[in-house]
Amino acid sequence: MSETIVIAGAGHAAGQVVASLRQYEFDGRIVLVGDEPYLPYQRPPLSKKFLAGEMPAERLYFKPESFYEGVHVHLETRIAAIDREAGCVMTDAGETIAYDKLVLALGSRVRRLPVEGADLPGVHYLRSIADVEGIRKDLDKGKSLVVIGAGYIGLEVAAVAQQAGLDVTVLETEDRVMSRVVSPEVSDFYQIQHTNHGVKLRLATSATSIDGKRRVRAVTTSAGESVPADLVVIGVGIVPNTELAIEAGLEVDNGIIVDDRCVTSDPDIYAVGDCTLHPNGIYDRNLRLESVHNALEQAKTAAANICGRDAAYCQVPWFWSDQYDLKLQIAGLSEGYDEVVIRGNPAQCSFSCIYLKNEHIIATDAINAARDFVQSKQLIENRVEVSAEQLADAEVQLKELAG
């Protein structure tokens, strides 16, 4: 091959595209363009071990710097426009780069909180290495932290901060934590765990303003409470970066629309990761996933197809979250379930919550139960019919129900 592949974005998915192109012995030119000053790195540890100071920055990187020898890397550079007719991209530095195939690994950005005071010093979001470095400067024992949002990121930050000796309050607009991704049973378990560790939860409560003069001093809530805050971390979701694709005339609907080969509405342009809306044959619908697994597997699929392999992406989604000594591993998507089975003992902090729809497993939340997580993926993928009674018997391994 003597083609040029341009990769827009330099996150985890972009790094995997490079690795997979090399695996398939692509011998053309690879151009990697990213707007951060860092080579591709892993984001999940940012709110966990990296925030806690248990992981050095160099361990975040997807591959060492030497891996990118021969790759034309442009850091702190943003692709400003795509000229599909000419087959080139224009950077914000004024450079034009021609491509034969373009991979959009644009990722996502934090959703901003539209309240007064959100731009005060001491108010943080968490999405990048630089964000975490800013938070860690304020993460001192005895300080008061208000976390806005009780999703994965918010609760992971709360756990790290509480263990570091801060006074932590979490505000959540919904009436339970992680409401978008887990059942009430799992929410209840995590609410008890955080409360037992000393975190103060304010559910069904929003932030109406962030207060202070030269820096944040408090957060006013919808209940009229003024919560002291030496620092604030906002985690209210992310937004896919689709603007570049929209301006280029690609099909977009809450994500850049791709097929199961990761090809967009332009056959010379692929898209991978958080920014995509893709078909999933297991759930028979289009999905946009905020998941490392999805980003890496789509990257592998795109690279394979660029190199002439016929590869289709259709896998069970999975996610994880570390809070205190609890590892939550989620297989599948629980949306639309009609029955929940608790397997194991929540009081022992080791159990699974299995979601059924029409007597088929569609998802599993495994808390310190890695075996259930691994084995349930096969049951979800194969659409195995099972009964609640079978699943509830923790003495029976899930793989035995595969038939």
N, C-alpha and C positions, 0 to 999 in steps of 0.2 A: 504494500500500500504506500502511496505517496500523498495521502490526503492530509488536510489540516483539520484537527478537531479543536474547537474553541469551547472551553467550559466557563460559563458565566456563574461565578460564585466559587468560594474557596472554603466551604464547610466540609463536614464529614462525608456527605454524599459525593462532593467533588473529588475528594481524595480517593474514594472508592472507585470512581470512574477512571481515574489515572491508573490505579492498581489493576483494575480489570482489563483495561486496554493493553497493559503490558502482559498480563496473563495470557491474553489472546494473541500475543506477539504482533500487536499493531506497530508498524515501523514508520508511521508518518509523523507529522509535527503535532505536538500537543501544547495548547496555550491555556493557561489557568489564570483567570482574572478574579480577584477578590477585593472587597473594599475594607477589610480589616488588615492590620499590619502583621497578621499571623498566618503561617501555613495551616492547612486543614487540621482541626482539632476536635476532640469529643466535647459535646456540651453537657451530657448528663452528669458528669462529676462536678460541674460548676456549683450546683446547689447542694452538693453532698460533701465528698471528701476534700475537694479543692477549697470550698468555702470554710470547712473546718480546719484547714491547714494540714491535713493528713496526706495530701498529694501535691508534689511539686509541679510547677507549670510544665516542665519538660515531659512529664508522663501523660499530659493531656493530648499531645500531638498524635495524630493518626499514623504518621510515619516520620522518621527522622529527616532532617534537611537533605541528607545525601540521597535519599530516595528520589528526590525531584530533579536530580542531575539530568540534563537533557530536556527537561520541561521548561517552556518559556513562561515564567511565573511573573505576574504583575500584581503586587500587593498594594494596598491603599489606593486602589483604582476601581472605578465603577464603570460598568458598561452603560452608556447613556442612551443608546439607540441601536436598533437592529434594522438593517436594510436587507430585507429578504430577497428582493429582486437582484441586488448586486451580490448577495451572499457575503455580507461583511457586517461587522459591528463597529460602533464608534465609542471610544472611551471618553470619560470626563476630562482626560488629559489631552484630548484632541487627536488621539491616534486612531487610525483605521486598521482593523485586523480582518483579513479575509478568512472565510471558513468554507469547508466542504460539508461538515456537519457541525451543528451547534448544540450544546447541552446546557439547558437552563437548570442550574442547581441553585436557585435564588433564595431558598429557605424562607424564613419568616422573620417578623420583627415583633417587639412587644406591643401590646395594646396599651395606649396611653390613657391615664385616668383624667377625665375632664373636670377637675375640681380646682378651686382656688388654692394656691400654695403648693401645687404639685411640682413646681420648678425650684422650690427652696433647696439650699444646700442641706444635705443629710437625707434627702429623699432619693431612693434608688429604685432602679429596675434591675432585673437579672437576666441577661441573655449572652453576655460575652465575658472573656477573661478580664477586660478592663472594668466591666460592671462589678465583678466579684472583688477585684482589687480595691475598688472604691468602697464597697461594703465592709471589707475586712478592716479598713482603716478606722471604721466607726464601731467595730464589734468588740467593745470592751466590757469586761465584767462589771455588773452593777448598773449598766445603762438600761434605758427603757426602749424597747423596740415595738413598733406597731407594724404588723404584716397585714396588708390589704389583699384579701383573696385567699381562700382555703382550698386551692387545687394542689396538685403535686408540688409545684415550686414553692408556694406559700408555706405549706406544712413542712417541707424539707428544711426551708430556712428557719422556721420556728423551732424545729427540733435541734438544729445545729446551734442556734443562738441560746436556747434554754440550757443546753449542755455546756455552753461557754459561760454561763452565769448571768445572762441578761434577764430582765423582767420582760416577758413577751405577752403581747395581746394580739389576737388574730380577729380581724373583722371579715365577715362573709355575708354577702347579700342573700344567699339562699338559706334555707332553714337547717342545712346539714353540710358537713364538709365533703369535698370531692363528689358533689352531687351529680356532676355531669358524667362520671365514669364508673361509679360503684353503687351498689344497692344501699338502702337504709340500714341494713344489718351491718355492712362493712363500715358505713359512716359512723354508726353508733360505737363500734369497736374503737375506731381511731379517735373519736371525740373523748372517750373514756381514757385512752392512753395519753393523749395530750394534756387533758385535765389533771391526770394523776402525776404528770411530770411538772405541773405548775404553770402550764400555759393557760391563759385566760381566753376563752372563746366567746366572741360576740356574734351569734348567728342571727340571720334575718336582720342584719345591720349593715348599713353602708357608711362610707366616709363622705361627709358633706363639705368638709374643708380641711386643709392641712395648714396649721397655724404656726406663726413665728415671724420674726422680723429679719434678722440676719441669717437665721437657720431655723429648721423645724424645731418646735417646742411641744406641740400637741396635735392631736387629730380630733376634730369634732365629728360625732357620729349622728346618724339619723334619729337616734334615741335621745339626742340632746346631751350626751355625755362628752366631756373633754378628757381624752385619754393622753396622759403625758407620753412624749416621744422624743428621745434623743436622736433616733433615726427611724426611718420608715422604709419598708421594702414593699413595692407594689407588684403583685402578680395576678393580673386579671385577664390573662389569656394572650394569645398571639394572633397576628394577622399575616396571611400569606403574601409574599412579595410577588404580585402579579402585574404591576404597572407596566413593566417593560414589555411583557407579552401582550398586554392590551394595546399599547401604543403601536406594536408591530402588527396588529390585526389578527393575532392568534385567538382561538376560541377559549374563553375563560368563563368559569362559573364557580365562584368561591374556590378557585384554584385553576391552574392551567390544565385544560382538558387533554388527557393522553389516552392512548389505547393500551392494551395489555403488553405491548412492546415498548411502551414509554415514548411513543411517537406522538407529537402534537398534530394540530391540523395542517402543519407544514411538514412534508415528509423528510425534510433536511434538518428539522429541529426536534430535539428530544427534550424532555423535562423530567426531573426526578426530585423526590423528597417532599418536604412540607408544602411546597408551592403547588403540588399537583392534585388534580381530581382524577382518579383512575378507577377502572372497573374491577370489581372483585367477584369472581365466580362463586366463591363459597357463600357469600351473602347476597348474591344476585342484585347488587346495586353499586353505584359509584361512591367512592370514599375519598375523603381527604384526611390523611393521617399525620399526626404530629408524633413521629416515632422514628427512633434511630434504625430499628429493624427495617421499616419501610424504606427509609432513605438509602440504606446500604443495598437492599435487595433490588430496588428500582435502578440504582446505579449499576449494579452487576448486569441487570437485564438490558439496559440501554447500551452498555459497552459491548455486550455479546452481539446485539443486533447490528451495531455499527460495524462490527468485524465480520458480518456475514453469517452469524449463527442465528438460528430461528429460536429465540427464547421468549417465553411468555411468563408474565408475573402474575401468580395467583397463590397467595399464602395466607395462613391464619395470622392476623395482626397480633403483636404482643408488645407489652409495655412493662415498666417496673418503677418502683419508688422505694427509697430507703429512708426510714424515719425511726430514730433511736436504734434499737436492735431488731427492728421489724423490717423484713423484706417482703414487700407486696409485689407479686408477679401476676400480671393479667394476661390471659390468653383469650383472644376473640373479642367480640363486641357484644355487650349485654343489652343494648337497646332493643326494646320490643319483647323482652322475656315475659312468660306467663307463670313461671314457677321458680322458686329459689330453694336450693337444698344446702343446708349447712353440714359440712363433713369435717369431723374433728371437734376440738374443744376450744372455743374462743378464750376461755378462762386460762388456758395453758399457752395462749399466744401462738398457737399452731393449728390452723384450720383452713378450710377452703369454702368459698361460697360459689356454688355452681348454678348457672342460669340455664333454664330450659325453655324451649318454645316448641309446642306440639311434641313433647317427649324427646326432643333432640337437644343435645348440649350446644349452646351457641357461645358460651363464654365461661371462664373460671377466674375468680379472684383467689389467689393462693397466698396466704400470709404465713411465712416460715414453713411452707409446705411445697418445696421445689418439685417433689416427685409428682404431686397432683398437677402442678403447672405443666410439666413436660408431657405427662401422659394424656392430659385432657386435650392437648393440641391435635393429637391424632383422632380423637373422638369427634372433635369439631370439624376437622377437615373431611372426615369420612361420613359425616352426618349420621352417626350411629344412633339408633333408637334405644333409649334406656329409660328405666323407671326411677322415680325419686327414691324408692325404697332401696334399690341397688346402690345408688350413689351415696346414700346416707351411711352405709356400712363402711366405716373407715378401715376395717380389717381386709376388705376386698380392694385390691389394686385396680385403678381405673383401666389399665391396659387389658385386664381380664375381661372387661365388658366390650372390648372391640369386636368380639365375635370371631 
